């Protein structure tokens, strides 16, 4: 049966595209009209940018389209590169993978004397159009005639890094290896620029989408905020993205309608708002922006009041896919316990998680916990020996392996040694600090770049909970399923998570409509059985929305109670969803 998986879900804001400007000619015409309406004698246009935009291409378009009298680049006021590297070194660190979540503000990257001199130079100009362009451009003007913000999706930034097309904030390093650019982006650039962006959101005159470089789009800032507010009150999906890996499988190619010529797909990130994009629809035109903008702009409506009180403007639930069908084992790994991630990396909560088996072959397994009586010192010594010599780690001596079948649910509180084995299709349900995985053993293979992947035994040995052995895991972590409700073609089950984890999950099996009451927590769903379902508002506050097998969707707290029913070819047939929410 042909896949109906929607790879480009849209929050439809308008029925037509007349309010969305597309192409540089259309965009420049709109800007010229808007500038003409401002009362300023000297027209000043600030184009503030997120890291990763193609600055040269954009400057060329603005020069050609607006013929400004003068152009000033914010980068001319940055500190020298060596000073920026020194400023950020404590956060970037010497570690190959991990850094510290920076507390820096964007203004720290500027030479304040140069900044003041440039502001005075701009103020002395008596007529014409002045263009101030680049990261932090708005800091060079007290009140620009127009403020345009050029945003950039996180996944697109990563692709540009892999192609060596962009630099990190304030330094010239586009030729550095991807993992170094990504680490600096994750721990420094994106923290700094998100803080800056949040201050600007209410003052945007226009927002630019240049994620596809030859197809720029522009919306009024008020219209972007309207679209975000709409999304905060209805079910929606972020744009999933897929990536290959050394252990990747073949399942998602068919189910998610992906390129069959690719060697494999290992990951699908389908609910990680810090990484995913959100598409706002205007007729057939899609306007792309980072989905984290929604969390920044409407955190209480999206997350719910008690969740916002605990996590602020962070989205605490993550869904993603791990495909090892006809692939290999994931790396043997462990996640940091809470106090370790706080002390070592500046995060206030850790990555507790679980594996929900969407599908599995007969030989599928999950590695989870340690065998009875394991000597921790001996195990660490064997792991280090394997890392240093390349000899195989005797996993069968130390790590417990469990058979896995479709719809099993394995709970993985931080500190538990684990990995998915080959021939599994995992829906990973977890909290969101997704970069903090300590690899202990990688089965002697190389990464896609032909180099050994980083092993983190020094971190891992600090957090392994050695008491989580065979008996403890069996009693606490595997299929801890409780039936909560039956009858009328409905089965509701609690499937986890462990009491150390703040996420709760519910599985619903149904062939008729089932009501999910309003919640004071955001809820994240995946369609785990059935070709398609429809989600409706009990108060008609949003239009019915259809979701398909394996798709993830978010129901904001402000959306209220929803009714979910089999739909289309699934009408009257058994369907199932699993939902996750924060215990409050």
C-alpha angles and dihedrals in degrees: 000000000000116000117255094186110141109226094177109045114182137204098217109219102165135017092225135039097228093113094051117082115214128190127020095271093055092043094050091048090055092048093050090052092047092049091050090058094055116096095222118121090210109043113217122192117191114197104190115191141202118227113276103038116132096250098182092053092048095046089051091052093049093046092051096041101042107022093215118203090230137004122209122191119213089214089069087071097048121115114259112280094249090055092050090050090050091046092053101035096098089057098039092045127180093274112117094228113009133064137159124276102253124233093198123128122217093248088068089069092061131086098234093206092053090044093054093045091052092048089053091048091052091047091054094060110104105199147000134051119312118198117200110188140183145040107339094009090145089064090067094061128055091208119356120206086236132009116207120184121204106203127190133206115240095230092051090051089054092050090051090050090053089052090048091239102129141045130224120252113301097348138085107237110125090132094057118108114278095244091058093049091046093049092051090047094049099045101032122007100046094043091051095044095045089056089050093045093052089058091053103044097091092049101047113128091184138002124212126211109200098156088122099048099210094042107058119178132191135197133180109262091237090057092051090052090048090054092049091049089051092051090052090063103045140047113272143162128226118227109274119220129200131211138182125241140182090258097037125143144208106243098092092052090070103030096043097038097243134161107292092201093065114101094234147326115229104171139032116187103201103155112026101115093189088061105027130079130234120219119213112201125222106174104304093335118103120207112201125209135152110281089220085075088073091054090050095047103040107017098149096047091045102041103027125247100275092044091050089049090056103037106022114207094344123108104230102193124077129190121185140151127243111194117195096153104141085352133094143273119290114243114281102254151160134207124226120262115240100263091048095052090047095051100037103037110015096246118138097210135027140228108272109169150164139213116232111189110227089176139351141181121232093264095048117134141177122214106219131161131342132291120257116280097012115171104226095204091052092049093050090048091053091048091051091046090054092048093048100041105024092238116145117268110235095235093167089065096053113019126064116230121204131195112247131203136179114295095015114140120211117191118213116188113190114279094039117121109232152139139170116254126223123288096037133119106208129194100201112209111190149133113277114254088102102166095065102090117136108209113211101176133002103192094254096288134130129238122250088269090062093249129110111268115242117272118206106196092140090061095035097055089057094060109031110121100219096193091067095097135147097291095043093049093048092050097043114022115035123081095329089177123166123186109230103173139006137178141068093056091306134116119179119190136181107223103173160226115222116259090250089062123077095215121090124196134204127190119205123195112191145155095186133042117303125194121223107198123228111279135203087221130066109253126215119201136190125193101233099171132024133044097259143348135195125226118207136181117242088215097040090244092142137021118266110272127207123215128183139217114302093007119133121216136179125225109199118220089243092059090077125202117354136195119218121197139170108264141198112341089006095057110134092004129112113272132171140201133187118209132191129201139163117267107242 
